[in-house]
Amino acid sequence: MIQEKKLVSGCTGESEGFNTQLLYFTCSSLTDDDRFLFLLTDRTGDPNVAVRDLRTGRERVLTDNRNGLMKSYVYFDGDPGKGFSKASVSLDAGRGIAYYIQDDEIRCVDLAGRIRILNRIPEGRVTAFTHVSKDGGRLCVPMTDGRCLDYDPATEGEGLDRRPVYNIDRRVQDEDLSSYLCVYDTESGALLYEKRIPKCWITHVQFDPVNPDIILYNHEWACSDCGIRRMWLYDRARDAIRRVRTEGSDTLGNPRGFARKRGDWVCHEMWSEDGRYIIYHGGYENGPAMVGRFDLSSGQFHEIALPDDYKSYGHFTMDARGDLVCDGYYRHPGDRLIQRENSTDNGPDPHKKDGLYISFVRPDWEAGKLAWTPFCRHDSDWLGQDAHPHPIFSHDGNTVYFNSRTGRYGKVYAVRVVKNI
């Protein structure tokens, strides 16, 4: 059942000229009561955080950035150490507090627009996507030695996002650069601890939703062994690091028999809400796309290979019941995909960014089956990070919010979830 998407936030005419998007999908953009939707917007001429009251429709800009965009992961063409880091915003959904980085200051802002400075980014480091613990007490800011992004995007960058022409992970390995899990107290702003991870470029961090002593983190754009080098866990209480995905043929729920290999491509890991599982997706080496689940208590892997013609890159996110929503992969018979020069296709992932649908996906992990219900066309052009739909469920699981850019400007839409399976 294909439904019409409903515009939630963004300009209604091309002449209005501003972009709006959700926060990154590793955190919710919605407060726990599903009333307030936190957004990124450039309606002031500079990137800032805004909030929309979904009951009244009132939308307000909460932050005060006037210095443009800060350079960080994904936003490679920003200014080093100056401006607003679009990759830095994470939401404490229970308290309605957004954490972010502006001009090298770690800040937070609440629903009333009260801004507080917690701490500062040490000189010589670059940052990426942050995360706040479920209890609201800790903020993790991933940092990497600044040399990893030491280049001029205007003259040494390529593609829509002006990413460096060199392989970032290879530079990290060859020059022995490090990343740092920096965890701050959200009340005092004090640095609680800093864990150095050598030869690693960390861009995604997520606290275990049940135990904030455990952090899920990644090796971004792994130049080798992505199938086993992407996902890691750090246990602060034990000061121990654990690899998540290993090589092996003991994968459950995989009737097509694909073994886990170091040459696979794996990405976009996230926790289940109860902290029991890590969800991820990617593709088998010389094989189809897949979505997987790792059970932390048993150590078991379930992976489901997608149909061979599901070649459109997408993201999976999960609701509290374990159902999934996806913005790519699904292919309706007879669909004619738009051919475009999407320079961000030239990355480590093997799939083209040309998906059309927002789909509800119900997994049967034991049987190795996915039931797909496409219920909305997002039709985003996928041209750059800000045009990725990145769908998320509302906390009640009945609505999906996503980004789409079909003209000049990105906007945020909502659609009711159809579960006719």
N, C-alpha and C positions, 0 to 999 in steps of 0.2 A: 504494500500500500504506500504509494508515493504521496507525501504531503508537501504543502507549501511551507517554506521556512518563514519565520516571523522575525523581522528586524527588531533587535533589542537595543543596540547602541551603534551610532555612526551617522555620518552625514546622509541626508535623504536626497541630496542632489550633488552632482559632480562639481558644481561651482563652489560648494561649501568648503571643500578642501581640507579634510583632516582624516586621520586614521584612528581606528579603535580596535583593540584586540583583548583577548583574555590573558590572564597570567599564564605562565608556562604550566604544562599539564602535570608536572610532578607535585603540585599542590592544587587544592581547589581554588576557584575564584569566588566561591560563594560562602557566605557565613553559614553556620550550622543550621540556622532556621530557614535557609533558602530565601531570605529577604533581600540581602545586600549583595550585589555583584561588583567585585573589584575588577578594574580594567586598566589597561595602558592606553593612553591617548596622547596625540600631539595637537589637540585643538587649540592649545595656547601658543603654538609655534615651536614648542620644545616637548620632548617626551616627559610625561608625568603620570602619576597614579590618580585615577578617578574612581568614584563609586556611584552605583546606580541603585536607588531604592526601587525594587521591583513591584512594590505595592503602589507607590505614587508616581513612578516614572521620573522622579527628580534625579538629576545627575550632577555631581559636583567634582571638581578637581581638588584633590587633597594636598598635593605636594607643590613645591615652589621652585622647581628647576627652571633656570633661564640660560643654561650653559650648554645646551645641545646634548649630544649622545656621547657616552663614555665608551671607550674601546674595551671589549671583552669578548669572550667566546660567542660565536655566532654574529656578533655585531663588531666585525673586525675593522670597519672604517670609522669608528668613533675616535674621540680624542683621548690619549692616554691620561688617566688620572683626573679628568675633567668632565663635568656633565652628569647625566643620569644614566645609570646602568640598567637597561631594559631587561637584562638577564638576571638581575639581582632580586627581583620582587618575589616574596613568598608571603603567604597569608596564614595568620593564626585565625582559623575559621571560627573557633569558639569565642574569641574575644573581639573579633573584627579589627585586628591590628595588622597592618602590612609592613613588612621589613624590606628595606631597599638600600642601595648604595648611591650616594650622590657626592661628587667632588671628593672622592676617597673617604667619605664619612659613612659609617654604618648607621642608618637611621631607622626610625619607625614612625608611623602615623596612624592615628585611630580614626574612627568614624566621624568624630567632631573636628577633624583636621588638625589636631594637636601633634606637632612634630617633636621628636626627641632624638638627640644624638647619643648613640651608645658607645661607639669606639671609632677607630680609624684603620684603614687598610695600610699595612706596612709598605714603605717605599720599595719599589722594584718588584712588585707582584701584580698579576692580573687575576681577575675573578671570573666567576661563572654563575650558574643557577644555584641559589641558596635554598635553605629549607629550615622551617621552624618545627620543633617537636610538637606532638599532638597535645601535650599538656601545656604548651605555650612557654615553657621555662627555658628552652635552649634554642639558639640559632646557630646553624652550621653555615659557614662561608667558605667554600672551596677556593683556594688560591694556588697559583702556580708561579714559579720563577718567571719574571717578565720576559726573559730572553725567548721564551717559546713563541711570543707574538711580537718579537722585535723586528719590525719591518715597516715600510711605508706602503699602506694600502693603495695609494694613488698610483705609485710607480711599480710596486712589486706584488700587487694583488691581482686576482683574476675572478671572473664570474660576477654574478649579481651581488654577492655579499663581499666581494673584494678579499676573499680568503687568500692566504699567502701561496705563492707558487711552490714553495718547498713543502715537504711532508712534515707537519708539526710533530707528530709522534716520533718520527725518525730523528728529528732534532733533539727532542727530549731524551731519547735513548743515547744518541751519539755524544751529546754534551753533558750527560749525567744531570739533567735538570730534575727538580722535585716539585711535587704538589703538597699541599698542607690542608688537613682537615682542622679548621679553626672554629672552635665552639665557644659561644659567648652566652653569658647569663643575660636573659632578656630584660631583667629588672634593673640590675646594676650596670650592665654593659661590660662587665669584666670578662676578660678572656679566661675561660675555665681550663682549656687545654688546647694544645696545638700538636697534631700528629703528622709528622713528616712521612710522606710516601715517596721513595726515590724512584727515578725513571718512570714517572707517571704524569699524565695530563688529565686531571680530574675536572669534569664539567658538570656532573650530575651528582647530587647527594640527597639522601632521604633517610630521616630517622625511622627506625622501626616504630610503628604506631603504638606498640604496647611497651616496648623497652627502649627508652631514648639513649641507653648506653651503647646501642648497636646502630651503626650507620651503614647503609648501602651506598656504595660509590662505584665509579667507573674508570676505565681507561678509554679516553675518547679517541675515535678515529684510529684504532689500533692498526699499525702498519704491518703487523704480522700476528698470527694466532688469535684473531678476533673472537673465534668461537669459544676460547677458554680464557681470554685475557680481558674481556669487556667488564665483567661483573665481579665485585668483591664486597666483603663484609668486614667492618672493623668493630671489634668488641672492646670498648673502653675499659670495662671492668677487668678484663683479662689481658688487656693490651695485646690482642691477638688479631691477626689478619687471616681471612679465609677466602679462598677462591670459591665462587658459586658454581659456575658451569665447568664441568670436566669432560674429557673425552670418554666415550664408552658406548656400548651397544645395549645397555640395560634400560633404555628409555621405555616407559610404559605408555600405553594408549597410542601407539604409533604403528598402525597396521601396515604401512608402506615400508617399514623397516629401516628408516634412515638412522644411522648411528650419529652420535655427537662427535664432531671433529674440530680440531683446532683451526681448520680452514673455513669453517662456517662463518657467517656474518650474524652478529647478535647485537641488539640495541634496545633502547627505551624500556629499561627495567623499571618496575614499580612494585610496591607492596600491596598485598591484599589488605583490606581494612582491619582484619583481625591479626595481622602480623604472622599468619601461618605460612603464607606463600609469597614467592616472588614471581611476578608475571613478566614476560619478555617476548620479543618477536624478532624475526630476522629471516635468514635463508640458509638452506643447506648448501655446502660447497658443490657446485655443478648440479644443483637440485632446486626444488621448489621453495617458495616462502613457507614459513611456519610460525606458529605461536606456541609458547611453552610456559610451563609452570614448574617451579621448584618447591618442594615441600621441605621446610627447614627441619622439622622434627624427624622425619624418616630419611631425608637425603635423597628421596626419589624424584626423578624427572618425568613429567608428562609433556610430550610435544606432539602437536598435530600439524601434519603437512597440509598446506592449502592446495587447491586444484592447480594444475600446471599453468592455466591461463590467468590465474590471479597474480598478475605481475605489476600491479600499480601500488607503489609505496604507500604505506599508511601507518597509523598509530593505533594501538589498542589501549583503552583505559577501562577500569573495572568499577562496578558499583558494589554496594555492601552485600548484595546477594551472590556475587561472583559472576554476574553477567557482564558482557563486554560491549563496548561501542567502538566502532572503527570508522576511519575516514578514507580508507583506500582499499586496495586488493579486490573487492567485489567487482565482478564483471557480469553485466546483464547480457544475455545473448543478443547480438546485433548492435551492441553499443559501438559507436564510432568515437574513438578517443581523439582529443584535440592534439595536433602536432604543434609543438612550440619549442623554441630554443630555451630550455631551462638549464642554465649553466650550473645550477646547484645539483644537477644530476651527476656531475662529474666528481662525486665523492666516493666514499668506501662502500656505500650501499649499492646492491646490484639491481634495484628496481627503479623504474621511471616514476616521476612524480606527476601522474596524470589521472589519479582517482577522481571519481565523480560523486560518490554517494556517502551519506552517513548511514551506517548499518548497525542494527542491533544484532549481536552475535551471542548465541547461547552455546557454551562449550559442554560437551560430554567428555571429560578428560579420560575416563576409564575406557570408553569405546573409541576414543580417538576421532570424534566427530564434531563439527561446527555447524550449527543451524543459523543461516544468515537471513535477516529480514531488512532489506534496504528500505528505509522509510522517508528519506529526504535526499534530494540532490543538493550538494553544497556548491558544485561548479566553480570552486576556487581555482585561480590560475596557478597556484603553488609557486609563484615566482619569488623566491626568497622566504626566509624564516617566518616573517610576519603574515604570510599568506597561507601557512599550513593551518588546516582547520583545527587540529588539536581538540577534538570533542571531549567534553566532560559531562558526567551525569550530575544532576542535582542530587542533594543528599537524600531526598525521598525516592530517587530513582525513576521519576516519572517524566523528567524533561532532560533534554540534551542541549547544551550550549556549545557553539563552535564559531570559529572565524571563517570568513570567506572574503575573497577579493575577486569581483567579476568585472570591475571597471578600474578606475584610478586608485580607489581608496578601499582599505580594509574595514570591515564592519563585523559586528557580533550578532549572531542569530540564535534563535531557540526553536525547538521543535518538540512536540510531545512524543514520547516513546511508544512505538507500536510493538507489541509482543504477541503476534498472532502465530506463535509456534509452540 
